[in-house]
């Protein structure tokens, strides 16, 4: 079978599909979820169980060829000249013509759908978007988020480098305990199922957050996860040392937060005389996946101690990184510690969740993307931070936990050299990424939904921000650009995401007229309204499983011969690659009250933009590559801020 990587396309966008950060398209049942912490230890016949709605959720549809063809051609109009568009449209029409190749591949997709237990896309997506992706997960795949500071604030004068603080250890223990409570809720199916006005949402991704690890392998990685997640330990990293730390008693019995804090204090005490490791194995998790796969196998073959250490890491519920330092409290700087730690050290980037706490008490997370889209850990964080900290009601002070156990590694000279090279490669990648934040305080969803706005133009806050980004990019770069926004498909069984192609004919018309001095205000607002409407139509289609990108991906994977490949002009035409070269890769993680986050750019010449629309503010993160002359995150931030001000003024 001719798979995705076998087509002649740029390496940088082999996985145009990897940025699936999970736009929130539903109302979260926060009141019900917060009750989890008082209900999880006892039966609740009044609340539906976590997975009780799964049998009611429909399967992901396969769009018709005609639906996808028409929507795809519309998405090409704003980015192609007339001659290129005519050629591309001809290739599309030929592909979907009666008795054409498209019908053959479409039938294979339907046959595949009959064989798959949940949906036709699930395995294709996991493989193509993540596990076959060979560039490093660090920056390219992993996401980060920064938690709000604790109620009492962080330490204004943290301990010197090399020391841990009481606030750091107590906050880490509280976060750990709350995560364990959440895991209990999912294991026991007492976490309330989520839904929208349209119906229930698939809860399957919650099974993939605890005890989950991406395993470097060749030619594709593997993902291991268990549900219920019943491991009793986590891993704790500090100064590149890794400890197995038991946080639950036998049978998953809970202990007070103070008992977990004592475990962390034991680690801190053990570190008083320990030096940072010269050749930390954790650095390899930030390397090229093929290099890491070969090194992991070599480590496993070299020593049984290494195999034991891997097993403890892979099966741990999650990771906790205790950093014996604090970085500048300026958010433009502090979030880099969560993004990449400035040097990639004291991290294990293959764990689904690794909580990171500095010695001033500031905390956040770095997450591996393949198990779930960011809305899932986002909901977890909203829950654990809303009640930070809270002892479980069923905690027992009678339980004695075994002391933390340092994991051992055996290395040879060849592996030491591989780690040394990884250190250099990681530093080069980190030095190339520029990431800045814009916390815009002038307005948020309250104003965007207000009568004042509605009397002028009907706004969706998300569509508003998408059009702000379209206008800012056009102002800054002088051209429209293919844009990726994530739509959730959790309305379908094991659904994940679909692409919203935010750049449309209407958005381009809006960006061109807005700064036209001869255009009247009414004309600008009318164009803005049309652009908003077009975006909402695509969002609805994508959320309904009728987007372009996943269907085309599925069709491509069904090509079985060189002869079929030679006839697939829709995929070999330059327009296909051009339309997926998303120089704007965006994701909505609203509301951002408890945390905000970000990710790296999807392509070298592009920006990675995460945003969270709060009631009275909007938080943006903007990343780009320093070695590419046409992108500049700091300059783009200024343009974005001015654009927000200008749109507010005209409304």
C-alpha positions as semicolon CSV with decimal commas, in nm:
position;residue;x (nm);y (nm);z (nm)
1;X;0,000;0,000;0,000
2;X;0,126;0,349;-0,081
3;X;0,113;0,540;0,243
4;X;0,134;0,907;0,315
5;X;0,511;0,940;0,330
6;X;0,553;0,780;-0,012
7;X;0,402;1,071;-0,197
8;X;0,645;1,336;-0,325
9;X;0,567;1,602;-0,068
10;X;0,775;1,819;0,161
11;X;0,898;1,656;0,480
12;X;0,791;1,959;0,676
13;X;0,425;1,890;0,598
14;X;0,409;1,515;0,572
15;X;0,203;1,564;0,884
16;X;0,003;1,873;0,808
17;X;-0,241;1,673;1,013
18;X;-0,047;1,659;1,337
19;X;-0,165;1,984;1,493
20;X;-0,490;1,867;1,648
21;X;-0,512;2,075;1,958
22;X;-0,880;2,046;2,025
23;X;-1,103;2,352;1,989
24;X;-1,364;2,353;2,261
25;X;-1,698;2,315;2,089
26;X;-1,916;2,228;2,385
27;X;-2,034;2,344;2,723
28;X;-1,837;2,179;2,998
29;X;-2,049;2,046;3,284
30;X;-1,828;2,217;3,540
31;X;-2,071;2,192;3,833
32;X;-2,113;1,819;3,781
33;X;-1,742;1,770;3,728
34;X;-1,650;1,959;4,042
35;X;-1,881;1,734;4,242
36;X;-1,661;1,446;4,132
37;X;-1,425;1,517;4,419
38;X;-1,693;1,463;4,681
39;X;-1,866;1,178;4,499
40;X;-1,589;0,963;4,361
41;X;-1,557;0,749;4,674
42;X;-1,927;0,664;4,694
43;X;-2,199;0,541;4,461
44;X;-2,410;0,795;4,276
45;X;-2,718;0,656;4,104
46;X;-2,828;1,006;4,003
47;X;-2,533;1,076;3,773
48;X;-2,478;0,889;3,445
49;X;-2,153;0,695;3,437
50;X;-1,859;0,824;3,236
51;X;-1,901;0,594;2,938
52;X;-2,275;0,529;2,962
53;X;-2,348;0,731;2,648
54;X;-2,094;0,560;2,423
55;X;-2,351;0,327;2,267
56;X;-2,563;0,628;2,167
57;X;-2,285;0,807;1,981
58;X;-2,292;0,768;1,600
59;X;-1,996;0,656;1,393
60;X;-1,788;0,913;1,206
61;X;-1,942;0,961;0,860
62;X;-1,754;0,934;0,533
63;X;-1,841;1,243;0,327
64;X;-1,948;1,191;-0,031
65;X;-1,688;1,254;-0,299
66;X;-1,897;1,541;-0,432
67;X;-1,921;1,712;-0,091
68;X;-1,547;1,698;-0,040
69;X;-1,469;1,799;-0,399
70;X;-1,681;2,113;-0,385
71;X;-1,560;2,220;-0,041
72;X;-1,200;2,148;-0,138
73;X;-1,223;2,353;-0,457
74;X;-1,372;2,644;-0,263
75;X;-1,079;2,629;-0,023
76;X;-0,836;2,659;-0,317
77;X;-0,989;2,976;-0,459
78;X;-0,831;3,226;-0,216
79;X;-0,478;3,085;-0,248
80;X;-0,442;3,007;-0,621
81;X;-0,425;3,217;-0,934
82;X;-0,679;3,152;-1,209
83;X;-0,449;2,928;-1,418
84;X;-0,341;2,717;-1,120
85;X;-0,699;2,692;-0,999
86;X;-0,823;2,573;-1,338
87;X;-0,560;2,296;-1,342
88;X;-0,636;2,194;-0,982
89;X;-1,013;2,195;-1,036
90;X;-0,971;1,974;-1,341
91;X;-0,771;1,722;-1,134
92;X;-1,042;1,722;-0,867
93;X;-1,324;1,676;-1,116
94;X;-1,136;1,394;-1,288
95;X;-1,081;1,221;-0,954
96;X;-1,450;1,225;-0,855
97;X;-1,591;1,155;-1,200
98;X;-1,817;0,847;-1,247
99;X;-1,610;0,527;-1,253
100;X;-1,301;0,731;-1,166
101;X;-1,027;0,653;-0,915
102;X;-1,210;0,841;-0,642
103;X;-1,500;0,597;-0,648
104;X;-1,262;0,302;-0,611
105;X;-1,086;0,458;-0,313
106;X;-1,416;0,569;-0,161
107;X;-1,548;0,214;-0,171
108;X;-1,232;0,091;0,002
109;X;-1,291;0,346;0,276
110;X;-1,645;0,216;0,324
111;X;-1,512;-0,139;0,334
112;X;-1,255;-0,031;0,594
113;X;-1,527;0,135;0,800
114;X;-1,714;-0,197;0,818
115;X;-1,403;-0,367;0,955
116;X;-1,304;-0,107;1,215
117;X;-1,473;-0,134;1,556
118;X;-1,512;0,241;1,609
119;X;-1,451;0,447;1,296
120;X;-1,264;0,439;0,966
121;X;-1,023;0,719;1,058
122;X;-0,898;0,628;1,406
123;X;-0,598;0,410;1,318
124;X;-0,510;0,611;1,006
125;X;-0,505;0,933;1,204
126;X;-0,297;0,800;1,493
127;X;-0,039;0,656;1,254
128;X;-0,015;0,940;1,004
129;X;-0,053;1,235;1,238
130;X;0,170;1,104;1,515
131;X;0,331;0,762;1,532
132;X;0,489;0,772;1,186
133;X;0,607;1,129;1,238
134;X;0,985;1,099;1,271
135;X;1,097;1,451;1,357
136;X;1,141;1,516;1,732
137;X;0,823;1,543;1,938
138;X;0,981;1,827;2,134
139;X;0,853;2,157;1,986
140;X;0,713;1,981;1,679
141;X;0,439;1,775;1,845
142;X;0,428;1,831;2,221
143;X;0,221;2,115;2,362
144;X;0,268;2,317;2,680
145;X;0,045;2,505;2,920
146;X;0,109;2,728;3,219
147;X;-0,116;2,699;3,525
148;X;-0,253;3,000;3,704
149;X;-0,047;3,081;4,012
150;X;-0,177;2,953;4,348
151;X;-0,412;3,170;4,555
152;X;-0,131;3,291;4,778
153;X;0,095;3,369;4,483
154;X;0,438;3,236;4,399
155;X;0,757;3,309;4,593
156;X;0,892;3,655;4,521
157;X;1,231;3,540;4,646
158;X;1,270;3,172;4,558
159;X;1,555;2,958;4,691
160;X;1,884;2,972;4,502
161;X;1,942;2,729;4,218
162;X;1,995;2,378;4,344
163;X;1,738;2,399;4,625
164;X;1,370;2,314;4,658
165;X;1,103;2,517;4,838
166;X;0,821;2,418;5,073
167;X;0,571;2,587;4,842
168;X;0,703;2,392;4,546
169;X;0,675;2,055;4,719
170;X;0,336;2,122;4,879
171;X;0,188;2,251;4,554
172;X;0,329;1,955;4,361
173;X;0,174;1,717;4,615
174;X;-0,165;1,886;4,586
175;X;-0,161;1,869;4,207
176;X;-0,056;1,503;4,218
177;X;-0,336;1,419;4,461
178;X;-0,598;1,596;4,251
179;X;-0,479;1,414;3,939
180;X;-0,513;1,086;4,125
181;X;-0,869;1,181;4,218
182;X;-0,948;1,255;3,856
183;X;-0,801;0,922;3,752
184;X;-1,015;0,752;4,017
185;X;-1,320;0,915;3,864
186;X;-1,240;0,787;3,517
187;X;-1,144;0,440;3,643
188;X;-1,465;0,405;3,842
189;X;-1,670;0,574;3,568
190;X;-1,801;0,837;3,809
191;X;-1,672;1,130;3,607
192;X;-1,984;1,278;3,440
193;X;-2,015;1,230;3,063
194;X;-2,000;1,545;2,853
195;X;-2,252;1,662;2,597
196;X;-2,367;1,952;2,383
197;X;-2,716;2,065;2,291
198;X;-2,686;1,832;1,993
199;X;-2,608;1,521;2,197
200;X;-2,341;1,329;2,392
201;X;-1,969;1,353;2,329
202;X;-1,730;1,060;2,305
203;X;-1,538;1,013;2,631
204;X;-1,285;0,760;2,502
205;X;-0,985;0,996;2,509
206;X;-1,007;1,017;2,888
207;X;-0,887;0,656;2,892
208;X;-0,561;0,766;2,728
209;X;-0,426;1,021;2,975
210;X;-0,302;0,819;3,273
211;X;-0,044;0,544;3,247
212;X;0,018;0,638;2,885
213;X;0,353;0,663;2,707
214;X;0,468;0,699;2,350
215;X;0,736;0,438;2,279
216;X;1,005;0,524;2,023
217;X;1,019;0,248;1,765
218;X;1,094;0,200;1,396
219;X;0,947;0,249;1,140
220;X;0,668;0,389;1,358
221;X;0,633;0,456;1,729
222;X;0,394;0,269;1,956
223;X;0,150;0,401;2,212
224;X;0,092;0,205;2,532
225;X;-0,199;0,282;2,758
226;X;-0,418;0,091;3,000
227;X;-0,767;0,150;3,131
228;X;-0,845;0,136;3,411
229;X;-0,510;0,297;3,489
230;X;-0,423;0,115;3,810
231;X;-0,051;0,175;3,851
232;X;0,036;0,293;4,202
233;X;0,336;0,505;4,108
234;X;0,444;0,813;3,920
235;X;0,791;0,915;3,810
236;X;0,960;1,224;3,951
237;X;1,247;1,390;3,768
238;X;1,491;1,630;3,925
239;X;1,840;1,726;3,804
240;X;1,789;1,460;3,536
241;X;1,759;1,187;3,800
242;X;1,441;0,980;3,767
243;X;1,262;0,826;4,066
244;X;0,981;0,578;4,090
245;X;0,755;0,731;4,355
246;X;0,460;0,534;4,491
247;X;0,163;0,760;4,565
248;X;-0,110;0,501;4,623
249;X;-0,144;0,214;4,865
250;X;-0,238;-0,143;4,782
251;X;-0,543;-0,168;4,560
252;X;-0,516;0,201;4,481
253;X;-0,587;0,313;4,838
254;X;-0,556;0,689;4,877
255;X;-0,325;0,875;5,111
256;X;-0,339;1,236;5,234
257;X;-0,162;1,510;5,042
258;X;0,090;1,534;5,327
259;X;0,197;1,175;5,263
260;X;0,266;1,253;4,897
261;X;0,448;1,569;5,000
262;X;0,669;1,359;5,230
263;X;0,757;1,136;4,934
264;X;0,868;1,445;4,740
265;X;1,066;1,572;5,040
266;X;1,247;1,242;5,049
267;X;1,343;1,291;4,685
268;X;1,460;1,646;4,763
269;X;1,669;1,519;5,054
270;X;1,828;1,252;4,837
271;X;1,917;1,523;4,587
272;X;2,109;1,738;4,836
273;X;2,431;1,557;4,761
274;X;2,351;1,443;4,408
275;X;2,490;1,612;4,102
276;X;2,313;1,666;3,774
277;X;2,371;1,367;3,546
278;X;2,624;1,422;3,269
279;X;2,450;1,195;3,015
280;X;2,078;1,196;3,098
281;X;1,874;0,940;2,909
282;X;1,577;1,178;2,920
283;X;1,743;1,397;2,656
284;X;1,687;1,120;2,404
285;X;1,309;1,176;2,426
286;X;1,368;1,510;2,251
287;X;1,570;1,356;1,966
288;X;1,473;1,245;1,616
289;X;1,240;0,951;1,658
290;X;1,454;0,708;1,455
291;X;1,764;0,799;1,656
292;X;1,572;0,760;1,981
293;X;1,420;0,428;1,867
294;X;1,764;0,283;1,793
295;X;1,905;0,416;2,121
296;X;1,614;0,279;2,322
297;X;1,663;-0,067;2,173
298;X;2,036;-0,047;2,243
299;X;1,964;0,049;2,605
300;X;1,720;-0,238;2,647
301;X;1,968;-0,485;2,498
302;X;2,255;-0,355;2,707
303;X;2,126;-0,418;3,057
304;X;1,830;-0,560;3,254
305;X;1,850;-0,250;3,476
306;X;1,763;-0,038;3,175
307;X;1,465;-0,257;3,092
308;X;1,337;-0,225;3,449
309;X;1,377;0,154;3,436
310;X;1,187;0,177;3,108
311;X;0,906;-0,035;3,246
312;X;0,868;0,189;3,552
313;X;0,860;0,500;3,333
314;X;0,627;0,359;3,069
315;X;0,371;0,234;3,321
316;X;0,379;0,535;3,556
317;X;0,050;0,722;3,582
318;X;0,227;1,047;3,485
319;X;0,552;1,234;3,534
320;X;0,637;1,519;3,771
321;X;0,939;1,741;3,706
322;X;1,073;1,921;4,013
323;X;1,299;2,196;3,881
324;X;1,556;2,312;4,136
325;X;1,545;2,663;3,991
326;X;1,306;2,938;3,888
327;X;1,310;3,141;3,571
328;X;1,208;3,503;3,529
329;X;0,845;3,550;3,637
330;X;0,778;3,746;3,316
331;X;0,534;3,522;3,132
332;X;0,718;3,582;2,805
333;X;1,010;3,398;2,964
334;X;0,855;3,162;3,219
335;X;0,650;2,966;2,964
336;X;0,970;2,860;2,786
337;X;1,051;2,639;3,082
338;X;0,730;2,448;3,010
339;X;0,778;2,451;2,633
340;X;1,133;2,309;2,627
341;X;1,313;2,383;2,961
342;X;1,563;2,601;2,767
343;X;1,782;2,294;2,715
344;X;1,547;1,995;2,713
345;X;1,679;1,861;3,043
346;X;1,493;1,713;3,339
347;X;1,206;1,605;3,113
348;X;1,060;1,287;2,965
349;X;0,878;1,413;2,656
350;X;0,720;1,075;2,578
351;X;0,486;1,074;2,880
352;X;0,132;1,180;2,804
353;X;0,142;1,424;3,096
354;X;0,444;1,566;3,276
355;X;0,369;1,823;3,543
356;X;0,647;2,081;3,589
357;X;0,697;2,284;3,908
358;X;0,970;2,545;3,962
359;X;1,106;2,618;4,306
360;X;0,912;2,947;4,321
361;X;0,587;2,747;4,300
362;X;0,495;2,829;3,940
363;X;0,365;2,520;3,761
364;X;0,247;2,392;3,427
365;X;0,262;2,092;3,199
366;X;0,422;1,958;2,885
367;X;0,210;1,700;2,707
368;X;0,265;1,444;2,435
369;X;-0,007;1,490;2,176
370;X;-0,076;1,147;2,029
371;X;-0,306;1,001;2,301
372;X;-0,558;1,286;2,305
373;X;-0,644;1,632;2,182
374;X;-0,574;1,921;2,415
375;X;-0,936;1,971;2,518
376;X;-0,914;1,649;2,723
377;X;-0,614;1,738;2,943
378;X;-0,758;2,090;2,943
379;X;-1,070;1,966;3,116
380;X;-0,855;1,771;3,360
381;X;-0,654;2,082;3,446
382;X;-0,968;2,294;3,488
383;X;-1,091;2,042;3,744
384;X;-0,773;1,994;3,942
385;X;-0,691;2,366;3,956
386;X;-1,042;2,479;4,051
387;X;-1,010;2,300;4,385
388;X;-0,633;2,321;4,437
389;X;-0,550;2,151;4,671
390;X;-0,805;1,908;4,819
391;X;-0,749;1,591;5,018
392;X;-0,948;1,288;4,901
393;X;-1,228;1,202;5,143
394;X;-1,119;0,840;5,160
395;X;-0,752;0,913;5,241
396;X;-0,599;0,688;5,506
397;X;-0,320;0,801;5,736
398;X;-0,252;0,436;5,823
399;X;-0,092;0,361;5,485
400;X;0,288;0,363;5,473
401;X;0,428;0,420;5,127
402;X;0,761;0,264;5,027
403;X;1,041;0,519;4,983
404;X;1,114;0,664;4,639
405;X;1,333;0,444;4,426
406;X;1,599;0,596;4,195
407;X;1,600;0,438;3,852
408;X;1,933;0,306;3,728
409;X;2,085;0,330;3,381
410;X;2,374;0,144;3,227
411;X;2,544;0,325;2,936
412;X;2,830;0,245;2,702
413;X;3,049;0,489;2,510
414;X;2,833;0,468;2,199
415;X;2,518;0,565;2,390
416;X;2,701;0,844;2,571
417;X;2,791;0,986;2,231
418;X;2,430;0,954;2,113
419;X;2,315;1,148;2,420
420;X;2,583;1,411;2,360
421;X;2,461;1,456;2,004
422;X;2,103;1,473;2,127
423;X;2,201;1,753;2,365
424;X;2,345;1,955;2,075
425;X;2,053;1,885;1,841
426;X;1,796;1,977;2,105
427;X;1,973;2,301;2,188
428;X;1,983;2,393;1,820
429;X;1,609;2,332;1,787
430;X;1,530;2,529;2,103
431;X;1,749;2,820;1,998
432;X;1,557;2,832;1,670
433;X;1,210;2,872;1,820
434;X;1,072;3,212;1,915
435;X;0,767;3,210;2,139
436;X;0,594;3,514;2,289
437;X;0,262;3,583;2,458
438;X;-0,004;3,849;2,415
439;X;-0,246;3,885;2,705
440;X;-0,497;4,131;2,562
441;X;-0,704;4,290;2,843
442;X;-0,934;4,524;2,650
443;X;-1,223;4,283;2,590
444;X;-1,324;3,919;2,581
445;X;-1,632;3,707;2,524
446;X;-1,857;3,931;2,736
447;X;-1,813;4,223;2,499
448;X;-1,813;4,007;2,186
449;X;-2,150;3,862;2,290
450;X;-2,291;4,192;2,416
451;X;-2,589;4,380;2,277
452;X;-2,348;4,656;2,178
453;X;-2,173;4,422;1,936
454;X;-2,488;4,240;1,826
455;X;-2,645;4,568;1,717
456;X;-2,358;4,612;1,470
457;X;-2,252;4,260;1,372
458;X;-2,341;3,913;1,502
459;X;-2,022;3,756;1,631
460;X;-1,900;3,414;1,728
461;X;-1,602;3,482;1,959
462;X;-1,400;3,205;1,793
463;X;-1,482;3,322;1,439
464;X;-1,400;3,677;1,546
465;X;-1,050;3,574;1,658
466;X;-0,999;3,374;1,339
467;X;-1,080;3,681;1,130
468;X;-0,851;3,892;1,350
469;X;-0,572;3,648;1,266
470;X;-0,656;3,660;0,894
471;X;-0,644;4,040;0,894
472;X;-0,328;4,055;1,106
473;X;-0,148;3,812;0,876
474;X;-0,258;4,000;0,563
475;X;-0,144;4,330;0,713
476;X;0,188;4,185;0,822
477;X;0,274;3,976;0,517
478;X;0,062;4,126;0,239
479;X;-0,102;3,803;0,126
480;X;-0,364;3,549;0,236
481;X;-0,237;3,220;0,369
482;X;-0,372;2,865;0,420
483;X;-0,486;2,845;0,781
484;X;-0,551;2,550;1,011
485;X;-0,801;2,568;1,292
486;X;-0,900;2,261;1,488
487;X;-1,260;2,144;1,511
488;X;-1,358;1,866;1,748
489;X;-1,537;1,559;1,612
490;X;-1,612;1,411;1,954
491;X;-1,981;1,402;1,857
492;X;-1,878;1,075;1,686
493;X;-1,750;0,752;1,835
494;X;-1,373;0,781;1,897
495;X;-1,379;1,107;1,703
496;X;-1,085;1,343;1,740
497;X;-1,048;1,643;1,511
498;X;-1,100;1,790;1,166
499;X;-0,940;2,090;0,997
500;X;-1,127;2,415;0,953
501;X;-0,968;2,592;0,656
502;X;-1,013;2,944;0,790
503;X;-0,881;3,124;0,483
504;X;-1,181;3,167;0,251
505;X;-1,286;3,385;-0,040
506;X;-1,487;3,590;0,208
507;X;-1,203;3,626;0,459
508;X;-0,970;3,748;0,183
509;X;-1,230;4,001;0,068
510;X;-1,260;4,125;0,426
511;X;-0,883;4,161;0,476
512;X;-0,852;4,358;0,153
513;X;-1,137;4,599;0,218
514;X;-1,068;4,669;0,582
515;X;-0,772;4,900;0,521
516;X;-0,916;5,047;0,201
517;X;-0,944;5,419;0,272
518;X;-1,215;5,456;0,010
519;X;-1,439;5,186;0,157
520;X;-1,725;5,289;0,384
521;X;-1,762;5,154;0,735
522;X;-2,084;4,976;0,635
523;X;-1,902;4,797;0,352
524;X;-1,627;4,684;0,587
525;X;-1,875;4,552;0,842
526;X;-2,074;4,375;0,572
527;X;-1,759;4,208;0,447
528;X;-1,667;4,116;0,804
529;X;-2,012;3,961;0,851
530;X;-1,973;3,753;0,534
531;X;-1,632;3,629;0,649
532;X;-1,772;3,531;0,990
533;X;-2,061;3,347;0,824
534;X;-1,829;3,156;0,589
535;X;-1,609;3,053;0,879
536;X;-1,903;2,929;1,084
537;X;-2,031;2,725;0,790
538;X;-1,695;2,549;0,760
539;X;-1,673;2,497;1,136
540;X;-2,016;2,335;1,141
541;X;-1,925;2,112;0,847
542;X;-1,592;2,010;1,004
543;X;-1,748;1,935;1,343
544;X;-2,009;1,726;1,161
545;X;-1,739;1,510;1,000
546;X;-1,773;1,685;0,664
547;X;-1,437;1,859;0,643
548;X;-1,189;1,819;0,359
549;X;-0,859;1,713;0,509
550;X;-0,940;1,391;0,693
551;X;-1,143;1,252;0,402
552;X;-0,865;1,325;0,153
553;X;-0,615;1,165;0,391
554;X;-0,830;0,854;0,412
555;X;-0,863;0,833;0,035
556;X;-0,488;0,869;-0,013
557;X;-0,413;0,581;0,220
558;X;-0,631;0,352;0,008
559;X;-0,405;0,380;-0,299
560;X;-0,262;0,033;-0,359
561;X;-0,043;0,048;-0,670
562;X;0,189;0,267;-0,868
563;X;-0,068;0,272;-1,147
564;X;-0,330;0,417;-0,911
565;X;-0,076;0,662;-0,774
566;X;0,000;0,786;-1,126
567;X;-0,372;0,856;-1,180
568;X;-0,419;1,041;-0,849
569;X;-0,361;1,386;-0,998
570;X;-0,563;1,545;-0,719
571;X;-0,281;1,458;-0,480
572;X;0,019;1,516;-0,707
573;X;-0,099;1,857;-0,824
574;X;0,106;2,130;-0,646
575;X;-0,216;2,286;-0,519
576;X;-0,273;1,997;-0,281
577;X;0,052;2,059;-0,097
578;X;0,009;2,435;-0,117
579;X;-0,337;2,418;0,038
580;X;-0,201;2,216;0,331
581;X;0,105;2,430;0,391
582;X;-0,054;2,595;0,692
583;X;0,155;2,901;0,770
584;X;-0,108;2,985;1,029
585;X;-0,170;2,689;1,260
586;X;-0,423;2,785;1,524
587;X;-0,613;2,636;1,815
588;X;-0,874;2,767;2,057
589;X;-0,841;2,662;2,423
590;X;-1,093;2,895;2,583
591;X;-1,157;3,029;2,839
592;X;-0,803;3,027;2,979
593;X;-0,901;3,111;3,336
594;X;-0,698;2,832;3,496
595;X;-0,428;2,790;3,233
596;X;-0,316;2,895;2,888
597;X;-0,079;2,725;2,647
598;X;0,084;2,691;2,311
599;X;0,280;2,482;2,061
600;X;0,539;2,518;1,788
601;X;0,483;2,633;1,429
602;X;0,357;2,369;1,188
603;X;0,586;2,470;0,901
604;X;0,920;2,656;0,909
605;X;0,775;2,970;0,749
606;X;0,468;2,975;0,972
607;X;0,327;3,064;1,312
608;X;0,181;2,839;1,580
609;X;-0,095;3,037;1,754
610;X;-0,298;2,923;2,052
611;X;-0,564;3,148;2,200
612;X;-0,800;3,144;2,495
613;X;-1,100;3,377;2,498
614;X;-1,186;3,474;2,855
615;X;-1,481;3,685;2,964
616;X;-1,278;4,006;2,968
617;X;-0,952;3,920;2,794
618;X;-0,794;3,712;2,520
619;X;-0,467;3,526;2,572
620;X;-0,246;3,441;2,273
621;X;0,077;3,246;2,237
622;X;0,271;3,299;1,914
623;X;0,560;3,079;1,802
624;X;0,779;3,086;1,493
625;X;1,124;2,985;1,367
626;X;1,408;3,232;1,412
627;X;1,606;3,107;1,114
628;X;1,326;3,198;0,871
629;X;1,345;3,565;0,775
630;X;0,976;3,613;0,691
631;X;0,844;3,526;1,039
632;X;0,890;3,729;1,355
633;X;0,672;3,648;1,657
634;X;0,744;3,976;1,836
635;X;0,659;4,186;1,530
636;X;0,350;3,979;1,454
637;X;0,232;4,023;1,813
638;X;0,239;4,400;1,766
639;X;0,037;4,372;1,444
640;X;-0,209;4,138;1,614
641;X;-0,261;4,378;1,904
642;X;-0,318;4,672;1,669
643;X;-0,564;4,464;1,468
644;X;-0,764;4,380;1,780
645;X;-0,779;4,749;1,867
646;X;-0,887;4,845;1,514
647;X;-1,166;4,588;1,496
648;X;-1,293;4,697;1,834
649;X;-1,295;5,057;1,716
650;X;-1,494;4,992;1,398
651;X;-1,751;4,779;1,585
